Amino acid sequence: MIELIVVSIPKLQVIQPGERTSPEGKPIRNKLLLSISDAEFRLIRPLLKFVSLPHHETLHQPHRIVRFAYFPNDGLISLVVEMHDGTSVEAGLLGRDGASGISAVLGLPRSPLREIVQISGEGLMLRISALREILPSTPELQMILNRYAAGLAMQVAQTAACNRIHKVEQRLARWLLIAQDRVESGAVPLTHDFLATMLGTDRPSVTLAAGILQRKEIIDYARGSLKILNRKKLESFACECYNIVSQYNVAPTNTPAILPIDRPRLQRKIHS
């Protein structure tokens, strides 16, 4: 027969942005730092330094030693591939859902990517050497960073396929959705030249693509700022890449970060 036995397992406790602070007393909104336990956060907190992330600041140069990790509170950071002839294309995006310089944490001290602030914000910085030293004592953080790195690698791969296969207007819709998830605002400051670099195309193609979305009343573009008017229409217009990338995002962009606490569950015990 089957007997039901009550045992204890974790329950979900919400940690809201601002409930944790940096050593300078600044609120923390980065979802990775909000996802670890209080015990692990107490270990990493003294290592954090609150910093501004100004527009167009390069956080990591391609092929150089990565010395710092950045955990954005807000803003937008692009991972950009640059060629010898000066052309470039965006390979990935991150905001307060993630961290910059993550490859060095996993043992790769250099990266071919330039990591550059595209939308200004604020965040927390700490030395890679200090982070790597503390990881053996913070298994939750290590697991979260490993999962995030895997999800980011999937985003880079999907972006490469998207830029090769899909129409510019579909790619633009995909980029706007991913960007809005990370800046959590209906308006995104950008120019057509910027979008051309991000989408791996030219300015006239971006102008045509933005015109298509604007005529359908999905977006409104003026004075270097693009406003999303209809999120649902934008999602239906985008290629499948947006949904695929969202599935593997370690910290869901539309829900608070969570921590485990105890609650009962049911477990089956089978008797012969």
N, C-alpha and C positions, 0 to 999 in steps of 0.2 A: 504494500500500500504506500501511498504518498503522504508524508507528514510535513506540515509547514512549520518552519522554525524562524522566529524573528532574530535577525542579527543586525549589527550596526555598520553603516557605510556612510561615506561623505554626503553632505547636503551642500547646496550652493548658497554662498553668502556674497552679496553684491558689495564690491568696493567701488565707490563712486569717485569720479575725478575730483581732486581737491582735498580728499580725506587724508592723503599722504603729502608730505612736503619734502623739499630738498634741504640740505644743511643751512641754506640761506633763508629758509622759511617760505620758499616759493611753492605754490601748489603743483602737484604732479598729475598730469593727464595722460601720460603715455600708457597705452593699454598693456604693454608687456610688463612694465614696472608695477602696474596695478593688479597683475594676475598672480603674483607670487605671494607666499604666506607672509604674515607679519614678522616671523622669525628671520626669514631670509631677507626681507626688506631692511630689517635693522642692521644686517651685516653689510649690505651694499650701500646703504644711505650715506655713510661717511665718505664714500669714494666719489659720490656724484657732485658735479659742479654745474650750477645753473648758468646757461649761456644764451645769448641771442643768436638767431640764425638768419642773417640778413640776406636779402634777395641777391642771387647770383654768386654767393660765396661758395667756393669749392671746398668741400670737407675732405675729400680724398683725391689725390692725383693718380691717374692711371700708371700702373707699374711701379709705384712708389710704396715704401713701407707704410702700412696703416697703423697709426699710433694711438688713435682715439676711436671710441665708439660713441655714437650720438643717439639718444632716445628722444625724438621730437615730442613736444607737447602739442604743437600745432604746426601749420605750414606744410610744405610739400617738397620732397627731395627726389630728384631724378637720378637714375642710374644710366649713364650715357656711354655708348661705345663710340670711340673716335678713330678715324682712319688716318693714314699718313698724309693723304691729300687734303685733310682738313674737314672732310665731311663727317657728320655725326648723326646718330639716331638714338633715341631713347630705348632702353631695354627693360626698364622697370620703374615703378613708382613706390614711394613709401611716405607715410605720414605718422600720426601718433599711434598707428597700428603696429609700428615696427621699429627697427633700429638700423643705423648706418654703420658701415665698417664691420658687418657681421662675419665676413669671410675670415678675418684675422682671428676672431674668437675661436673659430673651428680649426685653426692651424695653418691657414693660408695667409702669410704675412703681406702678400701683394695681391692686387686685383687689376685686371685690364680695364675696369670701369672707372669713369669719373663720376663722383657723387657730388651733385651740385644742388644748392637750394634754389628752387624755382618759385616758390611762394614763401615769403619771409615768415618767421615764427620764432618760437623759443623752445628750449629743450634742455636735456641733461647730458653732460659729457663726462666720460671717465676714461682713464688710460686702459688700453688693451691689456697691458701687462698686469695691471691690478685686477681687471676683470677675470683674466685667465687664472690668476692665483686663487680667486675666491670661488670659482665654479665648483671645485670638488666639495665645498661646504654648502653649496646651494643647488641641490639636485633639481628642484622645481624650475629654477631659472635656467639651468642648463638644458633641461628638457624643452622648455618653452623656446629658447633660442635655437635649438636644433630643429624643432618643428617649423619655426618661423623661417629659418634658412632654407629648409626644404620647400616650403610654400613659395618663397621668393624665387627660388630656382625654377619652379614650375611657371611662375608669372613671366620670367625672362624667356623661357622656351615658348610659351603661348604667344607672347608678344612678337617673337621672331616669326612664327608661323602666320600670325595675323597680318603683319606688315607685308608679307609676301603674297598672301592669298586674297584678302578681303578688300572691298572697295574703300576708298578714302573716307567717304561719308560714314561707313560702318565703323571704321577704325576711329574716326573722330568721336562718334557716339560712345564707343567703348572707353576711350581715353577720358572723356568728360565724366562718365559714370564712376570710373575708378578714382579720378581726382576728387569728385564731389564726396565720395565716401570718406576720403582721407582728410579733406579740409572741412567737411561737414558744413558747407555753405552752398547756397543756391547760386552765388556769383563767384566766378573764378577769374582773377586778373591775368590776362594773357594777350599776346598779339598773334597775327597770322604767321609771322616769321618764326616765332617760338613754336607754334603748333606744327609748322612744316618740319622743323628739326625733330620734334618729339615723334612725329608720325612717319618720318623717313620719306618725305615727299617734298614738293616744291610749293611756294607760296600761292601761285594761281590755283593749284589743285585744292589747297585748303580753303581758299576763298570760295571756290565752287561748292565744296562740301558744306561749308558753313551756310552758304546761301540756300542750299537744299533744306537744311534743318530749320533755317529761319523762316522760309516760305511755308513750311509745315507747322509753324508756330510751336516748335519744340524748344528753340533757343532764341535769345535776343542778344545781338552783339553790337556794342558801341563803345568807342573811346577806350579801347584796350581792356575791356571787361566783358566777359561772356556770362550771361544769366540763363540758367536752365528754367524754362517756363513749365514744362510738362515732363516730369520724371518717368512716368509710365510709358509715354510715347517714345521717349529716348531709349528706354530699355528694349522696347519692341523693335526699334530701328537698328539697334546695335547688333553686331555679329554674336555668335555663341561664345566668343572668347571671354566676354565679361562674366558670364555665369560660371564658366570653368575656373577663371582666376578667383572669383569670390568663394567658390567651394573650398579652396585650399588656403584661404586666408586664416592664419592661426588665431587671430583675435577678431571675431565678427565685428564689422564696422557699425552695425546698428544695435548692438547690445552692450551693456556694461561688462567689464571684466569680472571674473568670479573667483572665489576661493572656496575650498572645501571646509564644511563643519559636519558634525555628526547628525544622522537621522536614521531611523530604522528602515529595513527593507525585508522582503520575504525571500527566503531561500528554500529550495526543495531538498528534502532528505528522503532518499528512497530506501525502503526496507524490502528485503526479499521475503 
